[in-house]
Amino acid sequence: MIYVVGHTAIDHICRVPAFPPRNGSATITERKVYFGGGAANIAAGIARLGEPCTLVSAIGGDFPGSEYDRWQKSLGLNQRFFEVPDAHTATAFMFTDEDGDQITFFEWGASRIFSDSEAPALPFVHMATADPDFNTRVAEKAAFSTFDPGQDLHRYSRTQLDAILSHINILFANQHEVESMCRTLGLSREGLAARVPLAVFTMGAGGSEYFHGEECSHIPAIRVRMADPTGAGDAYRAGFLAAFRRGYSPRDCCRIGTVTASFAVEVTGCQNNLPSWEEMETRFRQVFGDVPVIEPGAGEAQRSRV
């Protein structure tokens, strides 16, 4: 079982010709509402790939019985929620310009309860966007943990970042998050990677790379017709974690993450085009060749090596 900790949110995804200057304005040319939240996106991706997954999240009184609630249940996703009946579920407002760059505004809503909640002790947990102190406490108790600061990175102090990096097994970050963490901690890119047993850095169209001890490798991105970049990183993490639990090598986990992300960007909405394992395998073969055969129990052995 993979546990994923963090936000469940409603995404308002908007398109603008260009971002306005300070005190300026821009015309929204398109706006759609989708299921989102970094943790919920990753958990949905893992479930679609056929791996058992529990989402540890916060919801408002608007969530139980909603279309989003029914969607998660249809995926077979286990829900472990902190419910705040008098609040609404977190909401994200994302603006993407014609160059594919994105700005996000996030209203926490019910997710504020994380800061006052008791952190569970979990065997295999991925910490996505959530309260920094809560995530740190989860990492301290976990048997095996992975971490993705995401769009909540600006909420982490240097002390909190340093603490959580001391307790995690795998760090995920995109190029902007890597630069920000390096500035905060006074580290080089290589120095940041060396802080954890395994680091995976994604670079959009530039692909991704991982650092595992002395091993470092680059995985190219897959060329697809991109409709919306939103959710690509979450889908990548879902693919990586599902593969890692099965026992694939870090390199193949990155490749499977890359393939999973290629599906997500083909349509608008983070959870609208997540592949099954079989669909992922078909595209994997087209790009990377045969999917390696994994022996039963390989996942446990893989975790012991990281």
C-alpha positions as a Markdown table, in Angstrom:
| # | Residue | x | y | z |
|---|---|---|---|---|
| 1 | Met | 0.0 | 0.0 | 0.0 |
| 2 | Ile | 1.2 | 3.5 | -0.9 |
| 3 | Tyr | -0.1 | 6.3 | 1.3 |
| 4 | Val | -0.2 | 9.8 | -0.2 |
| 5 | Val | -0.4 | 12.8 | 2.1 |
| 6 | Gly | -1.6 | 16.2 | 1.1 |
| 7 | His | -4.2 | 18.3 | -0.6 |
| 8 | Thr | -7.4 | 17.4 | -2.3 |
| 9 | Ala | -8.6 | 20.4 | -4.2 |
| 10 | Ile | -10.9 | 21.8 | -6.9 |
| 11 | Asp | -8.9 | 23.2 | -9.8 |
| 12 | His | -10.0 | 26.2 | -11.8 |
| 13 | Ile | -7.7 | 26.1 | -14.8 |
| 14 | Cys | -7.6 | 29.3 | -16.9 |
| 15 | Arg | -5.9 | 30.4 | -20.0 |
| 16 | Val | -4.6 | 33.9 | -20.7 |
| 17 | Pro | -2.7 | 35.3 | -23.7 |
| 18 | Ala | 0.0 | 36.6 | -21.4 |
| 19 | Phe | 0.6 | 37.3 | -17.7 |
| 20 | Pro | -0.2 | 41.0 | -16.8 |
| 21 | Pro | 2.4 | 43.3 | -15.3 |
| 22 | Arg | 2.0 | 44.4 | -11.7 |
| 23 | Asn | -1.2 | 46.3 | -11.2 |
| 24 | Gly | -2.3 | 45.3 | -14.6 |
| 25 | Ser | -4.9 | 42.9 | -15.9 |
| 26 | Ala | -5.4 | 40.1 | -18.4 |
| 27 | Thr | -8.3 | 38.6 | -20.3 |
| 28 | Ile | -9.2 | 35.0 | -19.3 |
| 29 | Thr | -9.9 | 33.3 | -22.6 |
| 30 | Glu | -10.9 | 29.9 | -21.1 |
| 31 | Arg | -11.8 | 28.6 | -17.7 |
| 32 | Lys | -12.7 | 25.1 | -16.7 |
| 33 | Val | -13.2 | 23.3 | -13.3 |
| 34 | Tyr | -11.5 | 20.0 | -12.6 |
| 35 | Phe | -10.6 | 17.6 | -9.8 |
| 36 | Gly | -7.2 | 18.4 | -8.4 |
| 37 | Gly | -4.9 | 18.8 | -5.4 |
| 38 | Gly | -1.4 | 17.5 | -5.7 |
| 39 | Ala | -1.8 | 14.5 | -3.4 |
| 40 | Ala | -5.2 | 13.6 | -4.8 |
| 41 | Asn | -3.7 | 13.7 | -8.4 |
| 42 | Ile | -0.9 | 11.4 | -7.5 |
| 43 | Ala | -3.1 | 9.0 | -5.6 |
| 44 | Ala | -5.5 | 8.9 | -8.5 |
| 45 | Gly | -2.6 | 8.1 | -10.9 |
| 46 | Ile | -1.3 | 5.3 | -8.6 |
| 47 | Ala | -4.8 | 3.8 | -8.4 |
| 48 | Arg | -5.3 | 4.0 | -12.2 |
| 49 | Leu | -2.0 | 2.1 | -12.6 |
| 50 | Gly | -3.5 | -0.7 | -10.4 |
| 51 | Glu | -1.5 | -0.2 | -7.2 |
| 52 | Pro | -3.3 | -0.1 | -3.8 |
| 53 | Cys | -3.3 | 3.5 | -2.5 |
| 54 | Thr | -4.7 | 5.5 | 0.4 |
| 55 | Leu | -5.1 | 9.2 | 0.2 |
| 56 | Val | -4.5 | 11.0 | 3.5 |
| 57 | Ser | -6.1 | 14.4 | 3.0 |
| 58 | Ala | -8.4 | 17.2 | 4.3 |
| 59 | Ile | -11.9 | 17.9 | 2.9 |
| 60 | Gly | -14.7 | 20.4 | 3.6 |
| 61 | Gly | -18.3 | 19.8 | 4.1 |
| 62 | Asp | -18.9 | 20.1 | 0.4 |
| 63 | Phe | -16.9 | 16.9 | -0.4 |
| 64 | Pro | -18.8 | 13.9 | 0.9 |
| 65 | Gly | -21.2 | 12.6 | -1.7 |
| 66 | Ser | -19.9 | 15.0 | -4.3 |
| 67 | Glu | -19.0 | 14.0 | -7.9 |
| 68 | Tyr | -15.3 | 14.2 | -6.8 |
| 69 | Asp | -16.0 | 11.8 | -3.9 |
| 70 | Arg | -17.7 | 9.4 | -6.2 |
| 71 | Trp | -14.8 | 9.6 | -8.7 |
| 72 | Gln | -12.2 | 8.7 | -6.1 |
| 73 | Lys | -14.4 | 5.7 | -4.9 |
| 74 | Ser | -14.7 | 4.5 | -8.5 |
| 75 | Leu | -10.9 | 4.3 | -8.7 |
| 76 | Gly | -10.8 | 2.1 | -5.7 |
| 77 | Leu | -8.9 | 4.8 | -3.9 |
| 78 | Asn | -8.9 | 4.4 | -0.1 |
| 79 | Gln | -9.9 | 7.7 | 1.7 |
| 80 | Arg | -8.4 | 8.7 | 5.1 |
| 81 | Phe | -9.7 | 12.2 | 5.6 |
| 82 | Phe | -9.6 | 15.0 | 8.1 |
| 83 | Glu | -13.1 | 16.5 | 7.6 |
| 84 | Val | -13.9 | 20.1 | 8.4 |
| 85 | Pro | -17.7 | 20.4 | 8.0 |
| 86 | Asp | -17.9 | 24.2 | 8.2 |
| 87 | Ala | -15.1 | 24.7 | 5.6 |
| 88 | His | -14.9 | 24.1 | 1.9 |
| 89 | Thr | -12.4 | 21.9 | 0.2 |
| 90 | Ala | -9.2 | 23.6 | -0.9 |
| 91 | Thr | -9.3 | 25.4 | -4.2 |
| 92 | Ala | -6.6 | 26.1 | -6.8 |
| 93 | Phe | -6.7 | 28.9 | -9.5 |
| 94 | Met | -4.1 | 28.2 | -12.2 |
| 95 | Phe | -3.3 | 30.5 | -15.1 |
| 96 | Thr | -1.4 | 29.3 | -18.1 |
| 97 | Asp | -0.1 | 31.7 | -20.8 |
| 98 | Glu | 0.5 | 31.0 | -24.5 |
| 99 | Asp | 4.1 | 30.0 | -23.8 |
| 100 | Gly | 3.0 | 27.2 | -21.5 |
| 101 | Asp | 4.2 | 29.1 | -18.3 |
| 102 | Gln | 1.9 | 28.9 | -15.3 |
| 103 | Ile | 1.0 | 30.8 | -12.2 |
| 104 | Thr | -1.0 | 29.3 | -9.4 |
| 105 | Phe | -3.0 | 30.8 | -6.5 |
| 106 | Phe | -4.1 | 28.3 | -3.8 |
| 107 | Glu | -6.8 | 28.8 | -1.2 |
| 108 | Trp | -6.3 | 26.2 | 1.6 |
| 109 | Gly | -9.8 | 26.0 | 3.0 |
| 110 | Ala | -10.2 | 22.7 | 4.9 |
| 111 | Ser | -6.5 | 21.9 | 4.5 |
| 112 | Arg | -5.7 | 24.3 | 7.3 |
| 113 | Ile | -6.6 | 21.4 | 9.7 |
| 114 | Phe | -3.3 | 19.7 | 8.8 |
| 115 | Ser | -1.3 | 22.0 | 11.1 |
| 116 | Asp | -3.3 | 20.9 | 14.2 |
| 117 | Ser | -3.7 | 17.2 | 13.2 |
| 118 | Glu | -1.8 | 14.2 | 14.5 |
| 119 | Ala | 0.6 | 12.8 | 12.0 |
| 120 | Pro | 0.1 | 9.1 | 11.3 |
| 121 | Ala | 2.9 | 6.5 | 11.3 |
| 122 | Leu | 2.9 | 5.0 | 7.8 |
| 123 | Pro | 4.9 | 2.2 | 6.2 |
| 124 | Phe | 5.4 | 3.7 | 2.7 |
| 125 | Val | 4.3 | 7.3 | 2.3 |
| 126 | His | 4.6 | 10.1 | -0.3 |
| 127 | Met | 4.3 | 13.6 | 1.0 |
| 128 | Ala | 2.9 | 16.0 | -1.5 |
| 129 | Thr | 1.8 | 19.6 | -1.0 |
| 130 | Ala | 0.6 | 20.0 | 2.5 |
| 131 | Asp | 1.4 | 21.8 | 5.8 |
| 132 | Pro | 5.2 | 21.8 | 6.2 |
| 133 | Asp | 5.2 | 20.9 | 9.9 |
| 134 | Phe | 2.6 | 18.1 | 9.3 |
| 135 | Asn | 4.7 | 16.7 | 6.5 |
| 136 | Thr | 7.9 | 16.8 | 8.6 |
| 137 | Arg | 6.1 | 14.9 | 11.4 |
| 138 | Val | 4.9 | 12.3 | 8.9 |
| 139 | Ala | 8.4 | 11.9 | 7.6 |
| 140 | Glu | 9.8 | 11.4 | 11.1 |
| 141 | Lys | 7.4 | 8.6 | 11.8 |
| 142 | Ala | 7.5 | 6.8 | 8.4 |
| 143 | Ala | 9.2 | 3.6 | 7.7 |
| 144 | Phe | 9.9 | 4.7 | 4.1 |
| 145 | Ser | 9.0 | 8.2 | 2.8 |
| 146 | Thr | 9.2 | 10.3 | -0.4 |
| 147 | Phe | 8.7 | 14.0 | -0.6 |
| 148 | Asp | 7.6 | 16.6 | -3.2 |
| 149 | Pro | 7.3 | 20.2 | -1.9 |
| 150 | Gly | 5.4 | 21.3 | -5.0 |
| 151 | Gln | 3.6 | 24.7 | -4.9 |
| 152 | Asp | 3.8 | 24.8 | -1.1 |
| 153 | Leu | 7.6 | 25.1 | -1.2 |
| 154 | His | 7.4 | 28.8 | -0.3 |
| 155 | Arg | 5.8 | 27.9 | 3.0 |
| 156 | Tyr | 8.9 | 25.9 | 4.2 |
| 157 | Ser | 11.5 | 27.6 | 6.3 |
| 158 | Arg | 15.1 | 26.6 | 6.0 |
| 159 | Thr | 14.8 | 24.7 | 9.3 |
| 160 | Gln | 11.7 | 22.8 | 8.1 |
| 161 | Leu | 13.4 | 21.9 | 4.7 |
| 162 | Asp | 16.5 | 20.8 | 6.4 |
| 163 | Ala | 14.5 | 18.6 | 8.9 |
| 164 | Ile | 12.4 | 16.9 | 6.2 |
| 165 | Leu | 15.4 | 16.2 | 4.0 |
| 166 | Ser | 17.0 | 14.4 | 6.9 |
| 167 | His | 14.1 | 11.9 | 7.1 |
| 168 | Ile | 13.1 | 11.1 | 3.5 |
| 169 | Asn | 14.3 | 8.4 | 1.1 |
| 170 | Ile | 13.4 | 10.0 | -2.2 |
| 171 | Leu | 13.1 | 13.7 | -3.1 |
| 172 | Phe | 11.1 | 14.8 | -6.1 |
| 173 | Ala | 11.3 | 18.4 | -7.5 |
| 174 | Asn | 11.0 | 20.3 | -10.7 |
| 175 | Gln | 13.8 | 22.7 | -11.9 |
| 176 | His | 12.2 | 25.7 | -10.3 |
| 177 | Glu | 11.8 | 24.0 | -6.9 |
| 178 | Val | 15.4 | 22.7 | -7.1 |
| 179 | Glu | 16.6 | 26.3 | -7.6 |
| 180 | Ser | 14.5 | 27.6 | -4.8 |
| 181 | Met | 15.6 | 24.9 | -2.3 |
| 182 | Cys | 19.3 | 25.4 | -3.3 |
| 183 | Arg | 18.9 | 29.1 | -2.5 |
| 184 | Thr | 17.2 | 28.5 | 0.8 |
| 185 | Leu | 19.7 | 25.8 | 1.9 |
| 186 | Gly | 22.8 | 27.4 | 0.4 |
| 187 | Leu | 23.5 | 24.2 | -1.6 |
| 188 | Ser | 24.4 | 23.4 | -5.2 |
| 189 | Arg | 22.2 | 21.3 | -7.3 |
| 190 | Glu | 24.5 | 18.3 | -6.7 |
| 191 | Gly | 24.7 | 19.2 | -3.0 |
| 192 | Leu | 20.9 | 19.1 | -2.8 |
| 193 | Ala | 20.8 | 15.7 | -4.5 |
| 194 | Ala | 23.4 | 14.4 | -2.1 |
| 195 | Arg | 21.2 | 15.2 | 0.9 |
| 196 | Val | 19.0 | 12.2 | 0.1 |
| 197 | Pro | 19.5 | 8.6 | -0.9 |
| 198 | Leu | 17.6 | 9.2 | -4.2 |
| 199 | Ala | 16.8 | 12.5 | -5.9 |
| 200 | Val | 14.6 | 12.8 | -9.0 |
| 201 | Phe | 14.5 | 16.2 | -10.8 |
| 202 | Thr | 12.0 | 16.9 | -13.6 |
| 203 | Met | 12.6 | 19.6 | -16.2 |
| 204 | Gly | 9.5 | 19.7 | -18.3 |
| 205 | Ala | 10.3 | 19.3 | -22.0 |
| 206 | Gly | 14.0 | 18.8 | -20.9 |
| 207 | Gly | 13.1 | 15.4 | -19.4 |
| 208 | Ser | 14.2 | 14.3 | -16.0 |
| 209 | Glu | 17.2 | 12.9 | -14.2 |
| 210 | Tyr | 17.9 | 11.0 | -11.0 |
| 211 | Phe | 20.8 | 10.9 | -8.6 |
| 212 | His | 21.4 | 7.6 | -6.6 |
| 213 | Gly | 24.7 | 7.6 | -4.9 |
| 214 | Glu | 27.3 | 7.8 | -7.7 |
| 215 | Glu | 24.7 | 6.9 | -10.3 |
| 216 | Cys | 23.2 | 9.7 | -12.4 |
| 217 | Ser | 21.1 | 9.4 | -15.5 |
| 218 | His | 19.0 | 11.6 | -17.8 |
| 219 | Ile | 15.6 | 10.4 | -19.2 |
| 220 | Pro | 14.3 | 12.3 | -22.2 |
| 221 | Ala | 10.7 | 13.6 | -22.3 |
| 222 | Ile | 8.3 | 12.0 | -24.7 |
| 223 | Arg | 7.0 | 14.1 | -27.6 |
| 224 | Val | 3.2 | 14.3 | -27.5 |
| 225 | Arg | 0.6 | 16.9 | -28.5 |
| 226 | Met | 0.3 | 19.0 | -25.3 |
| 227 | Ala | -3.0 | 20.4 | -24.4 |
| 228 | Asp | -2.2 | 21.5 | -20.8 |
| 229 | Pro | 1.0 | 21.1 | -18.7 |
| 230 | Thr | -1.0 | 21.1 | -15.4 |
| 231 | Gly | -0.7 | 17.8 | -13.6 |
| 232 | Ala | 2.4 | 16.5 | -15.5 |
| 233 | Gly | 4.5 | 16.4 | -12.4 |
| 234 | Asp | 1.9 | 14.7 | -10.4 |
| 235 | Ala | 1.4 | 12.0 | -13.0 |
| 236 | Tyr | 5.2 | 11.5 | -13.2 |
| 237 | Arg | 5.3 | 10.9 | -9.5 |
| 238 | Ala | 2.4 | 8.5 | -9.7 |
| 239 | Gly | 4.1 | 6.5 | -12.4 |
| 240 | Phe | 7.4 | 6.5 | -10.6 |
| 241 | Leu | 5.9 | 5.4 | -7.2 |
| 242 | Ala | 3.7 | 2.7 | -8.7 |
| 243 | Ala | 6.8 | 1.3 | -10.5 |
| 244 | Phe | 9.0 | 1.7 | -7.5 |
| 245 | Arg | 6.6 | -0.3 | -5.3 |
| 246 | Arg | 6.7 | -3.1 | -7.8 |
| 247 | Gly | 10.5 | -3.2 | -7.7 |
| 248 | Tyr | 11.6 | -1.4 | -10.8 |
| 249 | Ser | 15.1 | 0.2 | -10.9 |
| 250 | Pro | 15.3 | 4.0 | -10.4 |
| 251 | Arg | 16.0 | 4.4 | -14.1 |
| 252 | Asp | 12.9 | 2.4 | -15.2 |
| 253 | Cys | 10.8 | 4.2 | -12.6 |
| 254 | Cys | 11.8 | 7.5 | -14.2 |
| 255 | Arg | 10.9 | 6.1 | -17.6 |
| 256 | Ile | 7.5 | 4.9 | -16.4 |
| 257 | Gly | 6.9 | 8.2 | -14.7 |
| 258 | Thr | 7.8 | 10.0 | -18.0 |
| 259 | Val | 5.3 | 7.8 | -19.9 |
| 260 | Thr | 2.6 | 8.3 | -17.3 |
| 261 | Ala | 3.1 | 12.1 | -17.5 |
| 262 | Ser | 2.9 | 12.0 | -21.3 |
| 263 | Phe | -0.7 | 10.9 | -21.0 |
| 264 | Ala | -1.7 | 13.6 | -18.5 |
| 265 | Val | -0.6 | 16.6 | -20.7 |
| 266 | Glu | -2.6 | 15.4 | -23.7 |
| 267 | Val | -5.9 | 16.7 | -22.2 |
| 268 | Thr | -6.8 | 19.5 | -19.8 |
| 269 | Gly | -7.3 | 18.5 | -16.2 |
| 270 | Cys | -4.9 | 16.6 | -13.9 |
| 271 | Gln | -7.0 | 13.4 | -13.6 |
| 272 | Asn | -8.7 | 13.3 | -17.0 |
| 273 | Asn | -6.3 | 11.1 | -18.9 |
| 274 | Leu | -4.4 | 9.0 | -16.4 |
| 275 | Pro | -3.4 | 5.6 | -18.0 |
| 276 | Ser | -3.9 | 2.1 | -16.8 |
| 277 | Trp | -0.8 | 0.0 | -16.4 |
| 278 | Glu | -1.5 | -1.7 | -19.7 |
| 279 | Glu | -1.9 | 1.6 | -21.5 |
| 280 | Met | 1.4 | 2.8 | -20.0 |
| 281 | Glu | 3.1 | -0.4 | -21.1 |
| 282 | Thr | 2.0 | 0.0 | -24.7 |
| 283 | Arg | 3.5 | 3.5 | -24.9 |
| 284 | Phe | 6.6 | 2.5 | -23.0 |
| 285 | Arg | 7.3 | -0.2 | -25.6 |
| 286 | Gln | 6.9 | 2.3 | -28.4 |
| 287 | Val | 9.5 | 4.7 | -26.8 |
| 288 | Phe | 11.8 | 2.7 | -24.6 |
| 289 | Gly | 11.4 | -0.9 | -25.7 |
| 290 | Asp | 10.2 | -3.9 | -23.6 |
| 291 | Val | 9.1 | -3.3 | -20.1 |
| 292 | Pro | 11.5 | -5.2 | -17.8 |
| 293 | Val | 10.1 | -8.3 | -16.0 |
| 294 | Ile | 10.0 | -7.9 | -12.2 |
| 295 | Glu | 10.2 | -10.8 | -9.8 |
| 296 | Pro | 7.6 | -11.1 | -7.0 |
| 297 | Gly | 8.9 | -9.3 | -3.8 |
| 298 | Ala | 11.2 | -7.1 | -5.8 |
| 299 | Gly | 9.6 | -4.0 | -4.4 |
| 300 | Glu | 10.6 | -4.8 | -0.8 |
| 301 | Ala | 14.2 | -5.4 | -1.9 |
| 302 | Gln | 14.2 | -2.2 | -3.9 |
| 303 | Arg | 13.1 | -0.1 | -0.9 |
| 304 | Ser | 15.9 | -1.7 | 1.3 |
| 305 | Arg | 18.4 | -0.4 | -1.3 |
| 306 | Val | 17.3 | 3.2 | -1.1 |
